[in-house]
């Protein structure tokens, strides 16, 4: 039952959605998701363990890689309980406050991962375009400051957005379209004007992931220009080879994010299964693929 508080109606619970058409708990449907979670958690956990324990890996690029693995772990753990509860026990209910909390971690780790990818692009830019100053620019103290700035940026951008969500009244269906709480999905269930929420949410996305993607693209334009000035084809190949892992990680991160945004914006009449699959890819593919990408390309 909705609770009444200062003319704002909040539902006691939201209802999450698993695979459309498979509303009864079926263990076999959870097997692919469990495998993806195991790969993501073990892979990113192993990267963190190796970087922490191996002193020869205490260098800027590995520090940024450990940040990326930490964000991927946080993203996985943010949705693990609700997703497996749906597939194993058909437990679809989540309280309003718990839903807000899950949104904070999901979107927070997403924004912070975007910032980490930008920091890794800057690392590649300095390593290729200004290698003689690499050690003096990317010092340990500078990396620590960048880490704090990434966390501060992600949280301060997200808190006002969630506070605006709490001011909305919900008097329609309380059924979400995903197996986790996603801000645009919850906002659509409101029966009050959400123009401010939509505008502020768009501004946050543009100023975080949007700005990061533009700066990453700019860094690679400068990298390509610098590499093409190198006379030796072998050196050009070697320089480009150091960027392959990062470019792959950027593609794995931004393509699912853009796809999910487009489906929410323009795919209102798309089958529910499409929403579910893209939402799962958005959350699970980057944490699964990043350890594989960096394990294959990095000695």
C-alpha positions as CSV (number, residue, x, y, z in Angstrom):
1,X,0.0,0.0,0.0
2,X,1.3,3.5,-0.8
3,X,2.3,5.6,2.2
4,X,1.2,9.2,2.5
5,X,3.8,11.9,3.4
6,X,3.2,15.6,2.8
7,X,1.1,14.9,-0.2
8,X,3.7,12.7,-1.8
9,X,2.7,9.1,-2.4
10,X,5.6,6.5,-2.2
11,X,4.9,2.9,-2.8
12,X,5.8,0.5,0.0
13,X,7.4,-1.7,-2.6
14,X,8.3,-1.9,-6.3
15,X,8.1,-5.1,-8.2
16,X,11.1,-6.2,-10.3
17,X,10.8,-8.1,-13.6
18,X,12.8,-11.2,-14.6
19,X,12.5,-12.8,-18.0
20,X,9.1,-11.9,-19.5
21,X,7.0,-15.1,-19.8
22,X,8.9,-17.0,-17.2
23,X,7.3,-15.6,-14.0
24,X,7.7,-18.8,-12.0
25,X,11.1,-19.5,-10.5
26,X,13.1,-21.8,-12.8
27,X,16.7,-22.6,-11.8
28,X,17.9,-23.3,-15.3
29,X,17.2,-19.7,-16.4
30,X,19.6,-18.5,-13.7
31,X,22.6,-20.6,-15.0
32,X,23.8,-18.2,-17.7
33,X,23.5,-15.3,-15.3
34,X,25.3,-17.2,-12.5
35,X,28.1,-18.0,-14.9
36,X,28.5,-14.4,-15.9
37,X,28.5,-13.3,-12.3
38,X,31.2,-15.9,-11.4
39,X,33.4,-14.8,-14.3
40,X,33.0,-11.1,-13.5
41,X,33.6,-11.4,-9.7
42,X,36.4,-13.9,-9.9
43,X,38.1,-12.1,-12.8
44,X,38.0,-8.6,-11.3
45,X,38.8,-10.0,-7.9
46,X,41.9,-11.7,-9.3
47,X,43.1,-8.5,-11.0
48,X,42.7,-6.6,-7.8
49,X,44.6,-9.3,-5.8
50,X,47.4,-9.6,-8.3
51,X,48.0,-5.8,-8.5
52,X,47.9,-5.4,-4.8
53,X,50.3,-8.2,-4.0
54,X,52.7,-7.9,-6.9
55,X,55.0,-4.9,-6.3
56,X,56.2,-4.8,-10.0
57,X,52.6,-3.8,-11.0
58,X,52.5,-0.7,-8.7
59,X,52.5,1.7,-11.7
60,X,49.9,4.2,-12.9
61,X,48.2,2.1,-15.6
62,X,47.8,-0.8,-13.2
63,X,46.5,1.5,-10.5
64,X,43.8,2.7,-13.0
65,X,43.1,-0.9,-13.9
66,X,42.5,-1.8,-10.3
67,X,40.1,1.1,-10.0
68,X,38.3,-0.2,-13.1
69,X,38.1,-3.7,-11.5
70,X,36.8,-2.2,-8.3
71,X,34.0,-0.4,-10.1
72,X,33.1,-3.5,-12.0
73,X,32.9,-5.5,-8.8
74,X,30.7,-2.9,-7.2
75,X,28.4,-2.9,-10.2
76,X,28.1,-6.7,-10.1
77,X,27.4,-6.8,-6.3
78,X,24.8,-4.0,-6.6
79,X,22.5,-6.2,-8.6
80,X,23.6,-9.7,-7.6
81,X,21.0,-10.2,-4.8
82,X,17.9,-8.9,-6.6
83,X,18.7,-10.7,-9.9
84,X,19.3,-14.1,-8.3
85,X,16.4,-13.7,-5.9
86,X,14.1,-13.3,-8.9
87,X,15.4,-16.4,-10.7
88,X,15.8,-18.6,-7.7
89,X,12.9,-17.7,-5.4
90,X,10.6,-15.4,-7.6
91,X,11.2,-12.7,-4.9
92,X,10.3,-9.6,-6.9
93,X,9.5,-7.1,-4.2
94,X,12.0,-4.4,-3.2
95,X,11.2,-1.5,-0.9
96,X,11.2,2.0,-2.1
97,X,14.2,3.0,0.0
98,X,16.1,-0.1,-1.0
99,X,15.4,0.7,-4.6
100,X,16.8,4.2,-4.1
101,X,19.8,2.7,-2.5
102,X,20.4,0.3,-5.4
103,X,20.0,3.1,-7.9
104,X,22.7,5.0,-6.0
105,X,25.2,2.2,-6.3
106,X,24.4,1.2,-9.9
107,X,24.5,4.7,-11.3
108,X,27.3,5.8,-9.0
109,X,29.6,3.0,-10.1
110,X,28.6,3.6,-13.7
111,X,29.6,7.3,-13.6
112,X,32.8,6.5,-11.7
113,X,33.7,3.8,-14.3
114,X,33.3,6.4,-17.0
115,X,35.7,8.7,-15.1
116,X,38.2,5.9,-14.7
117,X,38.2,5.2,-18.5
118,X,38.9,8.9,-19.0
119,X,41.8,8.8,-16.6
120,X,43.1,5.7,-18.4
121,X,42.9,7.6,-21.7
122,X,44.9,10.4,-20.2
123,X,47.5,7.8,-19.1
124,X,47.8,6.5,-22.7
125,X,48.0,10.1,-24.0
126,X,50.9,11.0,-21.7
127,X,52.7,7.7,-22.2
128,X,52.6,8.1,-26.0
129,X,52.7,11.8,-26.6
130,X,55.0,12.9,-23.8
131,X,56.8,9.8,-22.5
132,X,59.7,11.7,-21.0
133,X,57.4,13.4,-18.5
134,X,55.3,10.3,-17.8
135,X,56.8,9.5,-14.4
136,X,56.8,13.2,-13.2
137,X,53.2,13.8,-14.2
138,X,51.5,10.5,-13.1
139,X,52.9,10.4,-9.6
140,X,51.3,8.4,-6.8
141,X,50.0,11.5,-5.1
142,X,48.4,12.7,-8.4
143,X,46.7,9.3,-8.9
144,X,45.3,9.3,-5.3
145,X,43.8,12.8,-6.0
146,X,42.3,11.5,-9.2
147,X,40.7,8.6,-7.3
148,X,39.2,10.9,-4.8
149,X,37.9,13.2,-7.5
150,X,36.3,10.3,-9.3
151,X,34.4,9.2,-6.2
152,X,33.4,12.8,-5.3
153,X,32.2,13.5,-8.9
154,X,30.1,10.4,-9.1
155,X,28.4,10.8,-5.7
156,X,27.8,14.5,-5.8
157,X,26.2,14.2,-9.3
158,X,23.9,11.4,-8.2
159,X,22.6,12.5,-4.8
160,X,20.5,15.5,-6.1
161,X,19.0,13.2,-8.8
162,X,17.8,10.7,-6.3
163,X,16.5,13.4,-4.0
164,X,14.4,14.7,-6.9
165,X,13.1,11.2,-7.4
166,X,11.9,11.0,-3.8
167,X,9.7,14.1,-4.3
168,X,7.7,12.3,-7.0
169,X,4.3,10.7,-6.3
170,X,3.7,7.1,-7.5
171,X,0.1,6.2,-8.1
172,X,0.3,4.0,-11.2
173,X,1.7,0.5,-11.7
174,X,4.6,-0.3,-9.4
175,X,6.1,-2.9,-11.7
176,X,9.6,-2.1,-13.0
177,X,10.8,-3.4,-16.3
178,X,14.2,-4.8,-15.1
179,X,15.6,-7.1,-12.5
180,X,17.1,-4.1,-10.7
181,X,16.2,-0.5,-10.0
182,X,17.0,1.9,-12.9
183,X,16.3,5.6,-12.5
184,X,14.5,6.2,-15.9
185,X,12.5,3.1,-15.4
186,X,11.2,4.2,-11.9
187,X,10.7,7.8,-13.0
188,X,8.2,6.6,-15.7
189,X,5.9,5.2,-13.0
190,X,5.3,8.6,-11.5
191,X,1.9,10.2,-11.9
192,X,3.4,13.7,-11.3
193,X,5.4,16.0,-13.6
194,X,8.9,14.6,-14.2
195,X,10.2,17.3,-16.4
196,X,12.7,18.6,-13.8
197,X,13.9,15.0,-13.2
198,X,14.3,14.3,-16.9
199,X,16.2,17.5,-17.6
200,X,18.4,17.1,-14.5
201,X,19.1,13.5,-15.4
202,X,20.0,14.4,-18.9
203,X,22.3,17.2,-17.7
204,X,24.1,14.7,-15.4
205,X,24.6,12.1,-18.1
206,X,25.9,14.8,-20.5
207,X,28.3,16.3,-17.9
208,X,29.6,12.9,-16.8
209,X,29.5,10.0,-19.4
210,X,28.9,12.4,-22.3
211,X,31.8,14.7,-21.5
212,X,34.1,11.8,-20.7
213,X,33.4,10.1,-24.0
214,X,34.2,13.4,-25.9
215,X,37.5,13.8,-24.0
216,X,38.4,10.2,-24.6
217,X,37.8,10.7,-28.3
218,X,39.9,13.9,-28.3
219,X,42.7,12.1,-26.5
220,X,42.8,9.4,-29.2
221,X,42.7,12.0,-32.0
222,X,45.9,13.5,-30.4
223,X,47.4,10.1,-29.9
224,X,46.8,9.1,-33.5
225,X,48.3,12.4,-34.7
226,X,51.4,11.8,-32.6
227,X,51.8,8.2,-33.6
228,X,51.5,9.0,-37.3
229,X,54.5,11.3,-36.9
230,X,56.6,8.3,-35.9
231,X,58.7,7.2,-38.9
232,X,59.1,3.5,-38.1
233,X,56.0,1.3,-38.9
234,X,57.1,-1.1,-36.1
235,X,57.0,1.7,-33.5
236,X,53.6,2.9,-34.8
237,X,52.3,-0.7,-34.4
238,X,53.8,-0.9,-30.9
239,X,52.3,2.4,-29.9
240,X,48.8,1.5,-31.2
241,X,49.1,-1.9,-29.5
242,X,49.3,-0.3,-26.1
243,X,45.9,1.3,-26.7
244,X,44.0,-1.8,-27.9
245,X,42.9,-2.9,-24.4
246,X,41.7,0.5,-23.4
247,X,39.8,1.1,-26.7
248,X,38.1,-2.3,-26.2
249,X,37.1,-1.4,-22.7
250,X,35.7,1.9,-23.8
251,X,33.6,0.2,-26.5
252,X,32.4,-2.5,-24.1
253,X,31.3,0.2,-21.6
254,X,29.7,2.8,-23.9
255,X,27.9,0.7,-26.5
256,X,25.6,-1.1,-24.0
257,X,25.0,2.2,-22.2
258,X,24.0,4.0,-25.3
259,X,21.8,1.1,-26.4
260,X,19.9,1.0,-23.1
261,X,19.4,4.8,-23.3
262,X,18.0,4.6,-26.8
263,X,15.7,1.8,-25.9
264,X,14.3,3.8,-22.9
265,X,14.0,6.9,-25.1
266,X,12.6,5.5,-28.3
267,X,11.7,1.8,-27.7
268,X,8.5,2.3,-25.7
269,X,6.8,-0.3,-28.0
270,X,9.7,-2.7,-28.1
271,X,9.0,-6.2,-26.6
272,X,9.7,-6.5,-22.9
273,X,12.3,-9.2,-23.7
274,X,14.4,-6.6,-25.6
275,X,14.4,-4.3,-22.5
276,X,15.5,-7.1,-20.3
277,X,18.3,-8.4,-22.5
278,X,19.8,-4.9,-23.1
279,X,19.6,-4.1,-19.4
280,X,21.4,-7.3,-18.5
281,X,24.1,-6.6,-21.2
282,X,24.5,-3.1,-19.9
283,X,25.3,-4.3,-16.4
284,X,27.1,-7.7,-16.9
285,X,29.1,-7.5,-20.1
286,X,31.6,-4.7,-19.1
287,X,32.5,-6.5,-15.8
288,X,32.8,-9.8,-17.6
289,X,34.8,-8.6,-20.6
290,X,37.2,-6.1,-18.9
291,X,39.2,-8.8,-17.1
292,X,39.4,-10.9,-20.2
293,X,40.5,-7.9,-22.4
294,X,43.3,-6.9,-20.0
295,X,44.4,-10.5,-19.2
296,X,44.8,-11.2,-22.9
297,X,46.5,-8.0,-23.9
298,X,48.6,-7.4,-20.8
299,X,51.6,-9.5,-19.7
